[in-house]
Amino acid sequence: MNRHLNNLMMLLRQREFCLLTLVGATVAFATAFDSAFLAFGNLRDILVRCAPTAIVACGVMLVVVTGEIDISVGSLMALLAAILGVTISTNEWAWPTWAGLLIVLTFGTAVGLLTGALVTFGRVPSIIVTLGLLTALRGISTLIMGGENIDRLPPGLESLSKVGILGVPISIWAAAVTVALTAAIISWTPLGRRLYALGSSLHSARFAGLSEHRLKLFVFAYTGFLTALATIVDVPRLPKIEAGIGVGFELLVVTCVVVGGVSIAGGRGRLAGVLLAVVLMTMIRPVLTFMDIGEAGEKWTKAIQGMFILLAVLIDSIVSRQTRRGTPP
């Protein structure tokens, strides 16, 4: 009995293998309905859809690793998109594109720093801080846009998004650079080791002289910056900025992080699992489209994402309990 339990724990800990299997099974399932699912154009579109989620998930992963949470990224994306639209649209302020992009990156980082300051210096739980920001930022973006879409974006921005560099969309390039940078931070820098140490045991981290304030300020600011970057690469996909941009995005990102194997208690998780979860979660909607589900596809997508996050939290709880009891890996 114990041997079977140990084997089950080993399987649950191999989150990347489980996710890779699920991705493969999902692709096979969709292809059985329509072989066009494997067409180059469709796979390229899926990667473009994955890019903003992967970019922000890299930041939220580090936040969760430190034992915190950020559920405001969707509302922050909406506000940043509104700021970008107002500054560069020829119907609005018509500023140079580079100025609008710089403002968005700066503002996103500043909001991240503010969030980190409220959590660290203000001693307010991150779930409360980001829940408040989720509502406040969404309200501000609604005020800026007035419930209307913003169009007449500079043609060069849309062209760069579609043509990209060397034939690869700019969003995929941005996601690749973000993933490489985050992987480097985690694997090859003292900063990465300190983030995991902080999430594993706050008391031990303080005893070792690690600065809780600096580390958490970094992860929240990094997440704010990446949210701004994701906004910049996602907005030009459409000819206009829609009033409802970013709705539900925070749920998708947190789902990918938790399903990817990052412990909600902090201190544990790998980037590879998060990226596989991003691919899996992003594929749900296109698969339902190929199955010709129709308008109900959006509702099914949210339901499936919700089931995945509940299953991931349950698995994480089981593994954590067995680890505390000393079950060998």
Rosetta blueprint (number, residue, H / E / L):
1 M L
2 N H
3 R H
4 H H
5 L H
6 N H
7 N H
8 L H
9 M H
10 M H
11 L H
12 L H
13 R H
14 Q L
15 R H
16 E H
17 F H
18 C H
19 L H
20 L H
21 T H
22 L H
23 V H
24 G H
25 A H
26 T H
27 V H
28 A H
29 F H
30 A H
31 T H
32 A H
33 F H
34 D L
35 S H
36 A H
37 F H
38 L H
39 A L
40 F H
41 G H
42 N H
43 L H
44 R H
45 D H
46 I H
47 L H
48 V H
49 R H
50 C H
51 A H
52 P H
53 T H
54 A H
55 I H
56 V H
57 A H
58 C H
59 G H
60 V H
61 M H
62 L H
63 V H
64 V H
65 V H
66 T L
67 G L
68 E L
69 I L
70 D L
71 I L
72 S L
73 V H
74 G H
75 S H
76 L H
77 M H
78 A H
79 L H
80 L H
81 A H
82 A H
83 I H
84 L H
85 G H
86 V H
87 T H
88 I H
89 S L
90 T L
91 N L
92 E L
93 W L
94 A L
95 W L
96 P L
97 T H
98 W H
99 A H
100 G H
101 L H
102 L H
103 I H
104 V H
105 L H
106 T H
107 F H
108 G H
109 T H
110 A H
111 V H
112 G H
113 L H
114 L H
115 T H
116 G H
117 A H
118 L H
119 V H
120 T H
121 F L
122 G L
123 R L
124 V L
125 P L
126 S H
127 I H
128 I H
129 V H
130 T H
131 L H
132 G H
133 L H
134 L H
135 T H
136 A H
137 L H
138 R H
139 G H
140 I H
141 S H
142 T H
143 L H
144 I H
145 M H
146 G L
147 G L
148 E L
149 N L
150 I E
151 D L
152 R L
153 L L
154 P L
155 P H
156 G H
157 L H
158 E H
159 S H
160 L H
161 S H
162 K H
163 V H
164 G L
165 I E
166 L L
167 G L
168 V E
169 P L
170 I H
171 S H
172 I H
173 W H
174 A H
175 A H
176 A H
177 V H
178 T H
179 V H
180 A H
181 L H
182 T H
183 A H
184 A H
185 I H
186 I H
187 S H
188 W H
189 T L
190 P H
191 L H
192 G H
193 R H
194 R H
195 L H
196 Y H
197 A H
198 L H
199 G H
200 S H
201 S L
202 L H
203 H H
204 S H
205 A H
206 R H
207 F H
208 A L
209 G L
210 L L
211 S L
212 E H
213 H H
214 R H
215 L H
216 K H
217 L H
218 F H
219 V H
220 F H
221 A H
222 Y H
223 T H
224 G H
225 F H
226 L H
227 T H
228 A H
229 L H
230 A H
231 T H
232 I H
233 V H
234 D H
235 V H
236 P H
237 R H
238 L L
239 P L
240 K L
241 I E
242 E L
243 A L
244 G L
245 I L
246 G L
247 V L
248 G L
249 F H
250 E H
251 L H
252 L H
253 V H
254 V H
255 T H
256 C H
257 V H
258 V H
259 V H
260 G L
261 G L
262 V L
263 S L
264 I L
265 A L
266 G L
267 G L
268 R L
269 G L
270 R L
271 L H
272 A H
273 G H
274 V H
275 L H
276 L H
277 A H
278 V H
279 V H
280 L H
281 M H
282 T H
283 M H
284 I H
285 R H
286 P H
287 V H
288 L H
289 T H
290 F H
291 M L
292 D L
293 I L
294 G H
295 E H
296 A H
297 G H
298 E H
299 K H
300 W H
301 T H
302 K H
303 A H
304 I H
305 Q H
306 G H
307 M H
308 F H
309 I H
310 L H
311 L H
312 A H
313 V H
314 L H
315 I H
316 D H
317 S H
318 I H
319 V H
320 S H
321 R H
322 Q H
323 T H
324 R H
325 R L
326 G L
327 T L
328 P L
329 P L
